Amino acid sequence: LFYCLKKRGLYMTIDLYCSRKLKPAELPEYPDLSGRCLKGLSVVYPPARANWKAYAKKLLTHKNRYTGLTWAEDPALFSVVLINEGGSYTQAVLKEQSSTGKIYRKAYAAWLRANRIPVKQKNDIATFIRFINQNQIAMQDEFRSFLRQIGYTGLVSNVNHRRVMAEALIRDRIDYVDNHDYWDHPSFLPGRNWSFPYVHGQSSPLKSSGLVPGRLAPCRIFGKPYTVSEINFVYPNQYRFEEGTLLGAMSSLQDWDGIFFFAMAHSRDVLRRKEPVMRFDSVGDPLKLISHRIVSLMFLQQMVKPAPTAYAMPFSEKLCRNLDEYPEYFQKLAFYCRVGALAAGTQLPGVTILPSVAGDLSGLPEKLKQKMTAPTINGETSEITYDSAKYLFKVVAPCIESIVTSGPAAGQVLAISGLDSSQCVTAVSIDGQTLVKSEKILLFQQTNALNKYLIFSSENMMEVENWGERGKILLKRGQAQVSLRINNPAAKMVTALNFDGSEKRRIDATMTGNKLSFTADTANGTMIYLITNK
């Protein structure tokens, strides 16, 4: 697989620890430790680090018979994450009666003595943060040095989970910053993890202040590459049609370096459509398949511009003494310009570091305060418009326009009205011309799509009891009156397409002056239209 991906020009990144389960007695001093305990123990327990090294060495120094190289030697493995979603600031581990709790208490007590910190301060969260951060940094340095010794020269990342400001102190010591986030990740009844019923909130990211991806944006550290290697608006959330436009536009505006959806498929059966659409897998979900293409157009093909201005939140050990996330106003600022973090006292060309980490707007320049208090945020590049109260997110760029709304809205070329439900409508030029001059336009219409016979506990669709039937998708009925203002005198035709790109049928359309109008309707299973010259 590695050889085949490399042959096709694909670069890879892997976690060196994710979910490998330890066998009993693999850590001899505590023979009861097993399962996935290595994730937390590596921070404070040397035998756990030795176990990590032994596995990493076997994995990275095994020669691939097809490439003739070890993974450590192969530049196609451009990066590794030391431990997937590792590290924790949870003080509750100190009270656990398990072997893990004993190891943490012993390590914490030794650290307090070594740093001459009074025992009475052991319950202070700032003290515990220092303990975790210092041990995380020591672990990172040790693991990275080990990787260099066995011949790996690629990029290294770590701590790719959560959005706590204090984590910037750890991330500042690695090659690049990576993070994960999900919208409407399932939750479960006590003692029934990953079993029915799957519980979902069914809320909208846009109606929730754009939390995803807004809350991810401040986690980047300016001067380092930034990737989001896991993100998903999780099935069966009814607003996941927002995903493509929201993530595509924001990752472009923020000028991130990579975005990876989790996941394409968890098994061969899912790829072969032998399982119904469920959880995180996107391969059988028509909304996801369209959303991924919208992200590709906006982000990879750079149809949406990055913001020129950047503001950074300062961090230091003195400033990061609690488990606060970045202030809400700073997350909101991500819809206007680039945001991130920078070590206090650091200067970087093109980045303005804010004077404080205040939870209110007091740290912002006056012009930004006005923008953050206005009901509508217009991005610095004038390509993005966001109004949570009106439920509107709009991208208007030269080659692509996309609107998420439940009412009438318009860009420069694309306008929609007569909507009977919340939806996303996207028009993109695919002939290299700007949208207004294009002779070949694709139009996507996204509402909701669910497996046939999927069972919810109630009409609010918050509890899934059965994933339903494989291979049969019910598409939510949605209508929109679409108009496109095209400076192209040739007569136009609108063709409904199947997902494989084949023609489905011609759609009635009218041309009045330079305005092409037609009705987009998902009633016949149509989500994609092609507009061309006759």
Secondary structure by P-SEA (a helix, b strand, c coil): caaaaaaacccccccccccccccccccccccccccccccccccccaaaaaaaaaaaaaaaacccccccccccccccccbbbcccccccccccccccccaaaaaaaaaaaaaaaaacccccccccaaaaaaaaaaaaaaaaaaaaaaaaaaccccccccccccccccaaaaaaaccccccccccccccccccccccccccccccccccccccccccccccccccbbbbbcccccccccccccccaaaaaaaaaaacccccccccccccccccccccccccccccccaaaaaaaaaaaaaccccccccccbbbbbbbccccccccccccaaaaaaccccccccccccccccccccccccccccccccaaaaaaaaccccccccccbbbbcccbbbbbbccccccccccccccccccccccccccbbbbbbbccccccccccbbbbbbbcccccccccccccccccccccccccbbbbcbbbbbcccccccccbbbbbbbcccccccbbbbbbbcccbbbbbbcccccccbbbbbcc
